[in-house]
Amino acid sequence: MNQPISGIQGIHHLHFYLWDLPYWQEQFCQVWGFQIEQQAPHTLDLCQGSIRLRLSQPAHAGDEVDRYLQQHSPGIVDVALAVGKQDLSDLAGLLQRRGAEVGWIPAERESPSPSLCLRTPYGLRHSLIPEPGSAPLYPSRLFSHLDHVVLNVGQGSLQAAADWYGQMLGWERLYHYSVGTEHSGLESWVVGDLQAGIQLAINEPTSATSQIQEFLDAYPGPGIQHVALHSPDILSSLRQLRRGGVEFLQVPAGYYSMLEGKRRPDLPEMAGIHWPDLQEQGVLLDSTLPASDPNPAPLLLQTFTQPLFGKPTFFFEIIQRLGGATGFGEGNFQALFEALEQQQLQRQQQLLAPH
């Protein structure tokens, strides 16, 4: 692993390519709580808390966005990184010496300074955006910041992808986990820069029937599967999103009775959260302390939307960390994987059903 790139301050923005920009402007502003930061005829910059999104639709047939959408489902093409004030020419030279594919992005109205584009071998790019000082904060209606981003790669590519981020950006391997059922599974490395608040989980399928493989087939190819948005009050955020028509993954039957049996019954109440509210909103709960530990436990609360773009590709995770909770809800992954598998089977049955 190389030394981390100095000056990276965090994720600057996530760039979506999609159809029907007016529809998604309404969805993200009216339902998801974002506000408009900048607007151009075919591109929209949105913000909330420290989160910034850029949405682009094709300007004309055959342009870059159109070519992408002719080949892929709508989704994130760029996880842009904010870099402090420094000589970008020196940064470009360093990345090229490490073997990176780097290009220049000319200055424009939406980005008044030139920036760099680092292309990955995994259908994703990282723009490196000069941003002196700390990231700006915007009104936080539902979410405060990005918690983590998840990239799916093909089977057998996980180690190479984790190595690539270590070689090019100097990101550490932070966590490793495997999840599986009788029918499918995944393996994951989380890489990133904790000082900059960056956590990128990289998943590969461990079977041809894995949900990760379903994403790779539907997208098609490697790409961003989901992004976790951190809420300071997950139950309130979920109620508002549901009122706006957002649909969420169904939690497997028996999950809450199983969880109460394995954990102290008063676990969520210590944080002022009640089991019926968790169950009503379909929130998964993970703790890093066993039932026998008398201390207040760090709690990780999370749930997942249905795919946003019709196909089983991109979705959002809603997450809240209490008491310094870390990790990614490893204790929930089995339940999540079973829920995803059940919905995957339902999709397959619908395709096979006579019409």
Helices and strands as residue ranges (DSSP letters): E 8-17, H 21-26, I 27-31, E 35-40, E 43-48, E 51-56, H 64-71, E 75-83, H 88-97, E 101-105, E 115-119, E 125-130, E 145-152, H 158-168, E 172-180, E 185-193, G 194-196, E 198-205, H 211-218, E 223-230, H 234-243, H 255-262, G 268-271, H 275-281, E 284-287, E 299-304, E 315-322, H 330-352
